[in-house]
Amino acid sequence: MNEIRNRIATEKFAWPGGYEMYAVTDDGGVLCFDCCRTESDCIDNAISGDGWFVAAMDHTGNVDETVSCDHCGRDIPKP
């Protein structure tokens, strides 16, 4: 799962489309690009169910509503 976090932390936008990437934790939470970078220790040391275990990645092009980061509260806007 660290590979997913590393990809999101280095590639803020999906191509094509320019949609912002975000991580999805195994408990359904969302982590924005900035939190994937700044909270890398928490993510790297995560265990399943602790709120930091990254299970997947996605981008805002796949959602109809604004997505918010569950750590910092920042809205992840659609372009």
N, C-alpha and C positions, 0 to 999 in steps of 0.2 A: 504494500500500500504506500510505502514511502515514494515509490516511483510516481504514483498518481499525484501526491503532494508536491513532489519536485517539479513535475510537469506544469501543474497549475501555478506554482510559485515562480516559474520562469516564462510562462506563456499566458499573459493576462487575457488575450483575446483569441477566439477561435477564428480560423481562416478556412474558407471564405466567410464573410458575413460580419466580422468584427464584433461578435457577441462576446460579452465578458464571461470568462470561465469561473467556475466555483467548485469547491469540493462538497461532497455529500457524505456525511458520517453514517455509520451503521445504525444509528438511532433516528435517522431521518433529518438530522440537522444540516445546516448549510454553513460553510466557511468561505469567506471572500478571498480574493487574491492576496490582499494585504495581510490578512490573518494567517494564511498558509505560509507566508514568508516570516512573519514576526513570531508566530507560535510553533515554529518547526520542532522545537524540543518536545513540546506537549504532544504533537502529532507523531513524532518518531518514537516516543515512549508509550503511546496509547495502547490500551487493551480494549477488547470488544466491550461495548456498552458504557464506556466512560465519557462519551460525548466528544472525544477527539479522534476516534478510530475512523480514518477515511476509508470508505468502501467504494467510492466511485467519483467520477467527475462529470460535470455537465456544463451547459452554457445557457445564457438567457434567451437564446433563440428557440429553446424548447419549452418555454413556459409562457402562459398567457398573462400572468400577473407579475408585479414586481417581487423579486426575491430579496430577502433581507438576511444578512449575516447573523447567525445566532450568537456569535462571540462579541462583535463590536456594535451590532445593530445597524450598520450601514446598509442602505438600499443598494442593490446591485441592479443598475438601470439597464433597460433595453436600449440599444442605439437608436 
